[in-house]
Structures are given as C-alpha cells and as structure tokens.
Amino acid sequence: MSAIPSPLPAQRHSVVEGALAIFAGTLFVSLAMVLFAQVGLLTGGTAGLARLFAIERLHPTYAAVLGGLLLGAGCLFLA
C-alpha cells in the first residue's frame, strides 16, 4: 500500500496578480454577457445594459459556446 503524497503548500499571489485576475475575470464575464444578450440567451436587468454595445450579428451557437467558455473562465479568475 503506497502512501498518499501531501499537497504542496499554497502560494500567495502578489497584489498585481490579484488585480490582473479581477480585471481579466470582469472583462471575460462582461463579454460573455454581451454575447448572451445579443442572441437572446440572457434575461434580467443586465440585458439592457449589454445591448448598448455595437455587435450587430452573431450566430446563437457561437455566442452560446464562446459565452459559456468566457463566463466559466471569468468566474474561475474571480474565485
């Protein structure tokens, strides 16, 4: 029976790394919301704000896939 290795100690991030993660996460989530709003996949009060951007045509499948990836990545950045 082999021993389970202990996890590595957690490393602290610098203030700059934290700020960049918050900026990138917010950017990704907002872009995902714009994509979802443009194809009618977003409901709620943020849809009106997201419609202010000048994206005219977007295929719903593309928006759903890319928006889902951006939203997931953005949430990971913010976590």
Biopython code that builds the backbone (N, CA, C, O; Angstrom):
import numpy as np
from Bio.PDB.StructureBuilder import StructureBuilder

atoms = [
    (1, "MET", "N", (0.833, -1.166, 0.000)),
    (1, "MET", "CA", (0.000, 0.000, 0.000)),
    (1, "MET", "C", (0.889, 1.244, 0.000)),
    (1, "MET", "O", (1.770, 1.382, 0.849)),
    (2, "SER", "N", (0.657, 2.149, -0.955)),
    (2, "SER", "CA", (1.515, 3.330, -1.057)),
    (2, "SER", "C", (0.916, 4.493, -0.269)),
    (2, "SER", "O", (-0.299, 4.610, -0.110)),
    (3, "ALA", "N", (1.796, 5.328, 0.206)),
    (3, "ALA", "CA", (1.358, 6.491, 0.974)),
    (3, "ALA", "C", (0.857, 7.576, 0.031)),
    (3, "ALA", "O", (1.391, 7.754, -1.064)),
    (4, "ILE", "N", (-0.154, 8.286, 0.454)),
    (4, "ILE", "CA", (-0.679, 9.394, -0.334)),
    (4, "ILE", "C", (0.215, 10.604, -0.107)),
    (4, "ILE", "O", (0.446, 11.003, 1.035)),
    (5, "PRO", "N", (0.727, 11.196, -1.204)),
    (5, "PRO", "CA", (1.613, 12.345, -1.020)),
    (5, "PRO", "C", (0.844, 13.541, -0.465)),
    (5, "PRO", "O", (-0.323, 13.753, -0.794)),
    (6, "SER", "N", (1.518, 14.317, 0.380)),
    (6, "SER", "CA", (0.860, 15.502, 0.950)),
    (6, "SER", "C", (0.832, 16.613, -0.102)),
    (6, "SER", "O", (1.743, 16.712, -0.924)),
    (7, "PRO", "N", (-0.209, 17.447, -0.079)),
    (7, "PRO", "CA", (-0.303, 18.524, -1.064)),
    (7, "PRO", "C", (0.774, 19.576, -0.830)),
    (7, "PRO", "O", (1.267, 19.753, 0.284)),
    (8, "LEU", "N", (1.120, 20.261, -1.898)),
    (8, "LEU", "CA", (2.109, 21.331, -1.792)),
    (8, "LEU", "C", (1.512, 22.509, -1.033)),
    (8, "LEU", "O", (0.301, 22.725, -1.092)),
    (9, "PRO", "N", (2.326, 23.265, -0.331)),
    (9, "PRO", "CA", (1.790, 24.427, 0.386)),
    (9, "PRO", "C", (1.292, 25.476, -0.609)),
    (9, "PRO", "O", (1.866, 25.646, -1.685)),
    (10, "ALA", "N", (0.219, 26.177, -0.239)),
    (10, "ALA", "CA", (-0.369, 27.188, -1.120)),
    (10, "ALA", "C", (0.571, 28.379, -1.244)),
    (10, "ALA", "O", (1.197, 28.797, -0.270)),
    (11, "GLN", "N", (0.661, 28.915, -2.448)),
    (11, "GLN", "CA", (1.492, 30.093, -2.689)),
    (11, "GLN", "C", (0.610, 31.327, -2.725)),
    (11, "GLN", "O", (-0.479, 31.288, -3.300)),
    (12, "ARG", "N", (1.048, 32.402, -2.135)),
    (12, "ARG", "CA", (0.299, 33.658, -2.124)),
    (12, "ARG", "C", (0.568, 34.411, -3.418)),
    (12, "ARG", "O", (1.686, 34.408, -3.933)),
    (13, "HIS", "N", (-0.468, 35.055, -3.933)),
    (13, "HIS", "CA", (-0.318, 35.878, -5.127)),
    (13, "HIS", "C", (0.002, 37.303, -4.722)),
    (13, "HIS", "O", (-0.363, 37.757, -3.638)),
    (14, "SER", "N", (0.693, 38.003, -5.618)),
    (14, "SER", "CA", (1.002, 39.399, -5.339)),
    (14, "SER", "C", (-0.237, 40.255, -5.591)),
    (14, "SER", "O", (-1.226, 39.788, -6.156)),
    (15, "VAL", "N", (-0.168, 41.506, -5.167)),
    (15, "VAL", "CA", (-1.279, 42.440, -5.366)),
    (15, "VAL", "C", (-1.522, 42.664, -6.854)),
    (15, "VAL", "O", (-2.671, 42.760, -7.285)),
    (16, "VAL", "N", (-0.460, 42.747, -7.639)),
    (16, "VAL", "CA", (-0.585, 42.957, -9.083)),
    (16, "VAL", "C", (-1.277, 41.760, -9.735)),
    (16, "VAL", "O", (-2.148, 41.937, -10.586)),
    (17, "GLU", "N", (-0.897, 40.554, -9.344)),
    (17, "GLU", "CA", (-1.541, 39.358, -9.886)),
    (17, "GLU", "C", (-3.022, 39.315, -9.526)),
    (17, "GLU", "O", (-3.852, 38.943, -10.356)),
    (18, "GLY", "N", (-3.352, 39.687, -8.314)),
    (18, "GLY", "CA", (-4.748, 39.725, -7.901)),
    (18, "GLY", "C", (-5.542, 40.756, -8.690)),
    (18, "GLY", "O", (-6.670, 40.488, -9.103)),
    (19, "ALA", "N", (-4.961, 41.929, -8.902)),
    (19, "ALA", "CA", (-5.637, 42.975, -9.666)),
    (19, "ALA", "C", (-5.838, 42.551, -11.119)),
    (19, "ALA", "O", (-6.895, 42.801, -11.699)),
    (20, "LEU", "N", (-4.835, 41.916, -11.704)),
    (20, "LEU", "CA", (-4.968, 41.439, -13.083)),
    (20, "LEU", "C", (-6.031, 40.347, -13.200)),
    (20, "LEU", "O", (-6.765, 40.303, -14.187)),
    (21, "ALA", "N", (-6.117, 39.477, -12.214)),
    (21, "ALA", "CA", (-7.134, 38.423, -12.235)),
    (21, "ALA", "C", (-8.536, 39.016, -12.130)),
    (21, "ALA", "O", (-9.450, 38.571, -12.824)),
    (22, "ILE", "N", (-8.711, 40.014, -11.270)),
    (22, "ILE", "CA", (-10.020, 40.663, -11.144)),
    (22, "ILE", "C", (-10.376, 41.380, -12.441)),
    (22, "ILE", "O", (-11.518, 41.304, -12.894)),
    (23, "PHE", "N", (-9.409, 42.078, -13.046)),
    (23, "PHE", "CA", (-9.658, 42.769, -14.310)),
    (23, "PHE", "C", (-10.019, 41.789, -15.425)),
    (23, "PHE", "O", (-10.994, 42.000, -16.147)),
    (24, "ALA", "N", (-9.239, 40.722, -15.565)),
    (24, "ALA", "CA", (-9.490, 39.740, -16.627)),
    (24, "ALA", "C", (-10.808, 39.016, -16.390)),
    (24, "ALA", "O", (-11.564, 38.797, -17.336)),
    (25, "GLY", "N", (-11.097, 38.642, -15.158)),
    (25, "GLY", "CA", (-12.346, 37.959, -14.855)),
    (25, "GLY", "C", (-13.556, 38.822, -15.144)),
    (25, "GLY", "O", (-14.538, 38.344, -15.711)),
    (26, "THR", "N", (-13.498, 40.086, -14.760)),
    (26, "THR", "CA", (-14.597, 41.010, -15.029)),
    (26, "THR", "C", (-14.769, 41.221, -16.523)),
    (26, "THR", "O", (-15.896, 41.277, -17.016)),
    (27, "LEU", "N", (-13.667, 41.339, -17.247)),
    (27, "LEU", "CA", (-13.718, 41.516, -18.697)),
    (27, "LEU", "C", (-14.340, 40.291, -19.369)),
    (27, "LEU", "O", (-15.192, 40.440, -20.246)),
    (28, "PHE", "N", (-13.938, 39.112, -18.982)),
    (28, "PHE", "CA", (-14.472, 37.886, -19.575)),
    (28, "PHE", "C", (-15.963, 37.736, -19.283)),
    (28, "PHE", "O", (-16.737, 37.401, -20.180)),
    (29, "VAL", "N", (-16.370, 37.979, -18.041)),
    (29, "VAL", "CA", (-17.776, 37.841, -17.689)),
    (29, "VAL", "C", (-18.619, 38.869, -18.425)),
    (29, "VAL", "O", (-19.706, 38.544, -18.905)),
    (30, "SER", "N", (-18.141, 40.099, -18.524)),
    (30, "SER", "CA", (-18.916, 41.122, -19.229)),
    (30, "SER", "C", (-19.023, 40.810, -20.716)),
    (30, "SER", "O", (-20.080, 41.024, -21.308)),
    (31, "LEU", "N", (-17.967, 40.315, -21.327)),
    (31, "LEU", "CA", (-18.025, 39.947, -22.740)),
    (31, "LEU", "C", (-18.985, 38.775, -22.955)),
    (31, "LEU", "O", (-19.722, 38.753, -23.941)),
    (32, "ALA", "N", (-18.980, 37.816, -22.053)),
    (32, "ALA", "CA", (-19.909, 36.696, -22.155)),
    (32, "ALA", "C", (-21.345, 37.179, -22.043)),
    (32, "ALA", "O", (-22.221, 36.675, -22.746)),
    (33, "MET", "N", (-21.599, 38.144, -21.175)),
    (33, "MET", "CA", (-22.946, 38.673, -21.028)),
    (33, "MET", "C", (-23.394, 39.409, -22.283)),
    (33, "MET", "O", (-24.565, 39.341, -22.656)),
    (34, "VAL", "N", (-22.478, 40.108, -22.935)),
    (34, "VAL", "CA", (-22.809, 40.785, -24.189)),
    (34, "VAL", "C", (-23.172, 39.753, -25.255)),
    (34, "VAL", "O", (-24.153, 39.926, -25.979)),
    (35, "LEU", "N", (-22.391, 38.688, -25.352)),
    (35, "LEU", "CA", (-22.687, 37.644, -26.328)),
    (35, "LEU", "C", (-24.042, 37.002, -26.060)),
    (35, "LEU", "O", (-24.827, 36.807, -26.988)),
    (36, "PHE", "N", (-24.323, 36.674, -24.811)),
    (36, "PHE", "CA", (-25.604, 36.070, -24.467)),
    (36, "PHE", "C", (-26.760, 37.018, -24.757)),
    (36, "PHE", "O", (-27.804, 36.585, -25.246)),
    (37, "ALA", "N", (-26.591, 38.299, -24.466)),
    (37, "ALA", "CA", (-27.662, 39.274, -24.691)),
    (37, "ALA", "C", (-27.955, 39.440, -26.178)),
    (37, "ALA", "O", (-29.114, 39.600, -26.560)),
    (38, "GLN", "N", (-26.941, 39.406, -27.010)),
    (38, "GLN", "CA", (-27.135, 39.628, -28.436)),
    (38, "GLN", "C", (-27.951, 38.537, -29.105)),
    (38, "GLN", "O", (-28.609, 38.794, -30.114)),
    (39, "VAL", "N", (-27.922, 37.343, -28.574)),
    (39, "VAL", "CA", (-28.682, 36.245, -29.184)),
    (39, "VAL", "C", (-29.882, 35.838, -28.337)),
    (39, "VAL", "O", (-30.502, 34.807, -28.595)),
    (40, "GLY", "N", (-30.214, 36.644, -27.327)),
    (40, "GLY", "CA", (-31.406, 36.395, -26.536)),
    (40, "GLY", "C", (-31.266, 35.309, -25.490)),
    (40, "GLY", "O", (-32.275, 34.760, -25.047)),
    (41, "LEU", "N", (-30.055, 34.981, -25.081)),
    (41, "LEU", "CA", (-29.848, 33.944, -24.067)),
    (41, "LEU", "C", (-29.757, 34.519, -22.654)),
    (41, "LEU", "O", (-29.670, 33.772, -21.679)),
    (42, "LEU", "N", (-29.777, 35.840, -22.549)),
    (42, "LEU", "CA", (-29.620, 36.489, -21.246)),
    (42, "LEU", "C", (-30.918, 37.171, -20.866)),
    (42, "LEU", "O", (-31.492, 37.912, -21.664)),
    (43, "THR", "N", (-31.373, 36.929, -19.675)),
    (43, "THR", "CA", (-32.574, 37.608, -19.193)),
    (43, "THR", "C", (-32.224, 38.363, -17.929)),
    (43, "THR", "O", (-31.269, 38.019, -17.233)),
    (44, "GLY", "N", (-32.984, 39.373, -17.640)),
    (44, "GLY", "CA", (-32.770, 40.144, -16.426)),
    (44, "GLY", "C", (-32.379, 41.576, -16.736)),
    (44, "GLY", "O", (-32.379, 41.991, -17.895)),
    (45, "GLY", "N", (-32.050, 42.318, -15.713)),
    (45, "GLY", "CA", (-31.745, 43.737, -15.843)),
    (45, "GLY", "C", (-30.450, 44.041, -16.575)),
    (45, "GLY", "O", (-30.293, 45.139, -17.109)),
    (46, "THR", "N", (-29.537, 43.114, -16.613)),
    (46, "THR", "CA", (-28.264, 43.378, -17.283)),
    (46, "THR", "C", (-28.378, 43.313, -18.799)),
    (46, "THR", "O", (-27.494, 43.799, -19.504)),
    (47, "ALA", "N", (-29.443, 42.724, -19.306)),
    (47, "ALA", "CA", (-29.591, 42.608, -20.758)),
    (47, "ALA", "C", (-29.675, 43.979, -21.419)),
    (47, "ALA", "O", (-29.110, 44.185, -22.494)),
    (48, "GLY", "N", (-30.364, 44.898, -20.795)),
    (48, "GLY", "CA", (-30.470, 46.246, -21.365)),
    (48, "GLY", "C", (-29.125, 46.943, -21.432)),
    (48, "GLY", "O", (-28.821, 47.619, -22.415)),
    (49, "LEU", "N", (-28.324, 46.784, -20.399)),
    (49, "LEU", "CA", (-27.003, 47.397, -20.408)),
    (49, "LEU", "C", (-26.086, 46.742, -21.440)),
    (49, "LEU", "O", (-25.297, 47.420, -22.098)),
    (50, "ALA", "N", (-26.193, 45.448, -21.571)),
    (50, "ALA", "CA", (-25.330, 44.726, -22.511)),
    (50, "ALA", "C", (-25.671, 45.063, -23.951)),
    (50, "ALA", "O", (-24.811, 44.958, -24.826)),
    (51, "ARG", "N", (-26.907, 45.465, -24.216)),
    (51, "ARG", "CA", (-27.323, 45.781, -25.582)),
    (51, "ARG", "C", (-26.763, 47.117, -26.070)),
    (51, "ARG", "O", (-26.929, 47.455, -27.242)),
    (52, "LEU", "N", (-26.117, 47.866, -25.216)),
    (52, "LEU", "CA", (-25.541, 49.144, -25.616)),
    (52, "LEU", "C", (-24.336, 48.980, -26.541)),
    (52, "LEU", "O", (-23.973, 49.922, -27.246)),
    (53, "PHE", "N", (-23.718, 47.818, -26.550)),
    (53, "PHE", "CA", (-22.559, 47.581, -27.400)),
    (53, "PHE", "C", (-22.983, 47.389, -28.864)),
    (53, "PHE", "O", (-24.123, 46.985, -29.097)),
    (54, "ALA", "N", (-22.127, 47.657, -29.860)),
    (54, "ALA", "CA", (-22.447, 47.723, -31.303)),
    (54, "ALA", "C", (-22.225, 46.447, -32.056)),
    (54, "ALA", "O", (-21.835, 46.507, -33.222)),
    (55, "ILE", "N", (-22.466, 45.192, -31.417)),
    (55, "ILE", "CA", (-22.367, 43.904, -32.101)),
    (55, "ILE", "C", (-23.674, 43.703, -32.857)),
    (55, "ILE", "O", (-24.726, 43.552, -32.236)),
    (56, "GLU", "N", (-23.625, 43.697, -34.179)),
    (56, "GLU", "CA", (-24.853, 43.636, -34.974)),
    (56, "GLU", "C", (-25.347, 42.221, -35.236)),
    (56, "GLU", "O", (-26.534, 41.946, -35.060)),
    (57, "ARG", "N", (-24.467, 41.319, -35.652)),
    (57, "ARG", "CA", (-24.876, 39.961, -35.986)),
    (57, "ARG", "C", (-23.987, 38.959, -35.286)),
    (57, "ARG", "O", (-22.767, 39.114, -35.228)),
    (58, "LEU", "N", (-24.624, 37.923, -34.754)),
    (58, "LEU", "CA", (-23.878, 36.902, -34.037)),
    (58, "LEU", "C", (-24.686, 35.616, -34.101)),
    (58, "LEU", "O", (-25.880, 35.609, -33.802)),
    (59, "HIS", "N", (-24.041, 34.544, -34.486)),
    (59, "HIS", "CA", (-24.734, 33.256, -34.558)),
    (59, "HIS", "C", (-24.980, 32.749, -33.136)),
    (59, "HIS", "O", (-24.068, 32.771, -32.309)),
    (60, "PRO", "N", (-26.197, 32.295, -32.842)),
    (60, "PRO", "CA", (-26.517, 31.861, -31.473)),
    (60, "PRO", "C", (-25.633, 30.731, -30.948)),
    (60, "PRO", "O", (-25.273, 30.728, -29.771)),
    (61, "THR", "N", (-25.281, 29.780, -31.800)),
    (61, "THR", "CA", (-24.430, 28.680, -31.344)),
    (61, "THR", "C", (-23.048, 29.189, -30.952)),
    (61, "THR", "O", (-22.501, 28.794, -29.922)),
    (62, "TYR", "N", (-22.488, 30.067, -31.781)),
    (62, "TYR", "CA", (-21.181, 30.650, -31.484)),
    (62, "TYR", "C", (-21.232, 31.434, -30.173)),
    (62, "TYR", "O", (-20.345, 31.313, -29.329)),
    (63, "ALA", "N", (-22.277, 32.234, -30.017)),
    (63, "ALA", "CA", (-22.403, 33.038, -28.805)),
    (63, "ALA", "C", (-22.570, 32.157, -27.569)),
    (63, "ALA", "O", (-22.007, 32.451, -26.515)),
    (64, "ALA", "N", (-23.342, 31.080, -27.695)),
    (64, "ALA", "CA", (-23.560, 30.192, -26.547)),
    (64, "ALA", "C", (-22.268, 29.498, -26.131)),
    (64, "ALA", "O", (-21.961, 29.417, -24.942)),
    (65, "VAL", "N", (-21.512, 28.998, -27.102)),
    (65, "VAL", "CA", (-20.267, 28.281, -26.784)),
    (65, "VAL", "C", (-19.199, 29.237, -26.262)),
    (65, "VAL", "O", (-18.618, 29.006, -25.202)),
    (66, "LEU", "N", (-18.942, 30.313, -27.010)),
    (66, "LEU", "CA", (-17.910, 31.263, -26.597)),
    (66, "LEU", "C", (-18.303, 31.967, -25.306)),
    (66, "LEU", "O", (-17.467, 32.169, -24.424)),
    (67, "GLY", "N", (-19.576, 32.339, -25.194)),
    (67, "GLY", "CA", (-20.032, 32.991, -23.973)),
    (67, "GLY", "C", (-19.913, 32.083, -22.763)),
    (67, "GLY", "O", (-19.527, 32.531, -21.683)),
    (68, "GLY", "N", (-20.243, 30.809, -22.938)),
    (68, "GLY", "CA", (-20.098, 29.857, -21.833)),
    (68, "GLY", "C", (-18.653, 29.681, -21.402)),
    (68, "GLY", "O", (-18.353, 29.619, -20.210)),
    (69, "LEU", "N", (-17.760, 29.602, -22.380)),
    (69, "LEU", "CA", (-16.337, 29.486, -22.053)),
    (69, "LEU", "C", (-15.813, 30.734, -21.352)),
    (69, "LEU", "O", (-15.074, 30.640, -20.372)),
    (70, "LEU", "N", (-16.201, 31.907, -21.859)),
    (70, "LEU", "CA", (-15.753, 33.150, -21.242)),
    (70, "LEU", "C", (-16.326, 33.319, -19.840)),
    (70, "LEU", "O", (-15.625, 33.746, -18.923)),
    (71, "LEU", "N", (-17.592, 32.984, -19.681)),
    (71, "LEU", "CA", (-18.217, 33.105, -18.375)),
    (71, "LEU", "C", (-17.568, 32.161, -17.363)),
    (71, "LEU", "O", (-17.307, 32.549, -16.224)),
    (72, "GLY", "N", (-17.310, 30.933, -17.779)),
    (72, "GLY", "CA", (-16.646, 29.975, -16.890)),
    (72, "GLY", "C", (-15.237, 30.407, -16.530)),
    (72, "GLY", "O", (-14.835, 30.333, -15.369)),
    (73, "ALA", "N", (-14.483, 30.860, -17.531)),
    (73, "ALA", "CA", (-13.108, 31.315, -17.268)),
    (73, "ALA", "C", (-13.120, 32.561, -16.379)),
    (73, "ALA", "O", (-12.301, 32.690, -15.469)),
    (74, "GLY", "N", (-14.055, 33.475, -16.651)),
    (74, "GLY", "CA", (-14.143, 34.679, -15.835)),
    (74, "GLY", "C", (-14.469, 34.362, -14.388)),
    (74, "GLY", "O", (-13.903, 34.965, -13.476)),
    (75, "CYS", "N", (-15.369, 33.431, -14.170)),
    (75, "CYS", "CA", (-15.708, 33.038, -12.796)),
    (75, "CYS", "C", (-14.527, 32.371, -12.105)),
    (75, "CYS", "O", (-14.320, 32.559, -10.906)),
    (76, "LEU", "N", (-13.748, 31.589, -12.857)),
    (76, "LEU", "CA", (-12.540, 30.992, -12.268)),
    (76, "LEU", "C", (-11.517, 32.056, -11.903)),
    (76, "LEU", "O", (-10.859, 31.953, -10.867)),
    (77, "PHE", "N", (-11.377, 33.072, -12.738)),
    (77, "PHE", "CA", (-10.446, 34.155, -12.439)),
    (77, "PHE", "C", (-10.860, 34.897, -11.173)),
    (77, "PHE", "O", (-10.011, 35.304, -10.379)),
    (78, "LEU", "N", (-12.164, 35.070, -10.988)),
    (78, "LEU", "CA", (-12.649, 35.819, -9.836)),
    (78, "LEU", "C", (-12.702, 34.986, -8.561)),
    (78, "LEU", "O", (-12.824, 35.544, -7.470)),
    (79, "ALA", "N", (-12.614, 33.664, -8.674)),
    (79, "ALA", "CA", (-12.705, 32.816, -7.484)),
    (79, "ALA", "C", (-11.436, 32.799, -6.684)),
    (79, "ALA", "O", (-11.365, 32.128, -5.655)),
]
sb = StructureBuilder()
sb.init_structure("model")
sb.init_model(0)
sb.init_chain("A")
sb.init_seg("    ")
for serial, (resi, resn, name, xyz) in enumerate(atoms, 1):
    if name == "N":
        sb.init_residue(resn, " ", resi, " ")
    sb.init_atom(name, np.array(xyz, "f"), 0.0, 1.0, " ", f" {name:<3s}", serial, name[0])
structure = sb.get_structure()
